Amino acid sequence: RMDSSFNPEQFLGAALSQPLTKRPPADAGRPYSATIQVPKIRPWNSEAKGTSGFAADIPLEISLPDEVAARVGQPRITLNDSVFLDTTPGGGLDMAPGRNRGLRRYYEATGLNKPGTTMQHLAGQLVKVVLKHEVAKDGSGDIYERIDAMAKA
């Protein structure tokens, strides 16, 4: 949210009143209700592999049951799920069987896997998600939640 009283220069000089801390992760392996937010498309490239393409970043606002919310410290969390997009040489979405599995998972969970659907139709749709935990690769030991499974709400 952009607040009209927000002053970037003042913000840069603002001191911490306490150390920043990571919140506890939500439980893995159990279903949660989630609302899909507005997807965004971004380019990606791997210099090591010499490959590039596009991905869809799909934010999910996950509602936490009371007991999980109490432990995590907030009633909702937003996770950003990224899916690689398979495209045609002409730049369109590859519709061949087996292509765009990640996107198909979203369309099937929302009942939108049919002609005429666009990624914009996903925003506001309700789904059930199951989380998994991944340990950060930077050696910090931080645990991050990721989307492990998705189904119709």
N, C-alpha and C positions, 0 to 999 in steps of 0.2 A: 504494500500500500504506500502510495506517495502522499506525504503530508505536506501541505503548502508551507508549513513553518520549518521544514527541513532545510538546514543550511549546511551544505557539504564541507565548507571550510571550518565551520564551528565543530562539525562532527569529527574531522581529522584531528582536532586538538583536544577532544574529549578524553579524559582519563578514565580507566576502569575503576569502578567502585568496589569490585571484587574480581577474583580470577574467573575467567570463562571456563565452563565445564561442559563435558559431553553428557547428554542425557542417557539414562539407561535404555538399552534396546527393548523394543516390544517383543513379546514372546514369539518364537518361531514355531511352526508346525500346527498352528490353529487358525481357523478361518476368521477373517475380519470383513466387514462391509467397507467398500471403498467407492468413492466417486471419482470418475475420470475427469481431469481438468483439461485445459486446452493444449493439444499436442503442438510441438514445435519441431521443425525439420532443421537439421544441421549437417554440414559437410564434415567428413572425417577423412583422415589419410594416415597410412602407416608407412613411414619412410623406410623402416626396416624391411617390410615385405614389398614395398613398391606398389601398394594398393590404395585405393581411395573409393569413396562412395558417399552415401547419405544415410543418416539414422533419424529415427523419430524419437524425440524425448517426450515421454508421456507421464506427466505428474499425476499421482494418485493421492487423494486425500482420504486417509484411513481413519475410520472411527474406532476408538479403542473402548472395550468394555470397562466398566467402572474400576474393577480391581487392577487391570493393566494400566489404565489412565492414572490411578493413584500412585503406582510404582514409577511410571515413566514421568509423571509430573505434568501431563497435559492430556486433554480429551481426544485430540486428533494429531496425527503426524502426516506429513506429506513426503512421499518417496517419489523419486524420479526414476522411472523405468525407461531404459533405452532399447530400441529394437533396430537392428540393421535392416535397411530396405534393399531389396533386390530390384534393380532397374534394367530396362531394356537399353540397347545401344542408342535409341532415339531419346532416352531420358524419361520414359514413362515407367509406371509401376509394372514389374514383370508378373503377369497373370498365369504363367505356366504352373502346372501341378507341382506342389512341393516347394514353391517359391514363397517368400514373405511369410514364413511360419510365425514369427513374432507378432506381426500385424494381424494374421489370421486368428491368433489366440484372442486378441481383443475383439475382433468382429464377431467371433463365435460366442464369446462370453456376454456380448451385448445384444445378440440376435440380429446383428447388422451385416452379416456376411452374405450380402446380396447386391445385385446390380444397382447402381445409383448411389451407393454409400460412399462418403468421403471421410477422411480422418477427422474433419471438423465435426461430423455427426457423433463422434465418441465423447466429446465434452459434455459433462452432466450425466452420463450414463452410470448406473450402479452396477457393481460387480462384487463377487466374493474373491478375496485373495488370501493366500497362505504365504507367510514370510519364511525366509531362511536367513541364517546369519553367516557373514563372511568376515574373516579377520583381515584387517588392513594389510596391504603388502609393504607398507613403509616401516614395518618393525615396531610400530607403536603399541600393537596389541589391541587397538581399537576394534570394536565389533560394529559392523554395519548391517542394516537390514536390506534384503533384496527380495523381489517378488519371485517366489518359487513356483506357485501354481495360481491359476485363475479359473473361475467358473461363473455361470450365471448367478445373479443375485436372487 
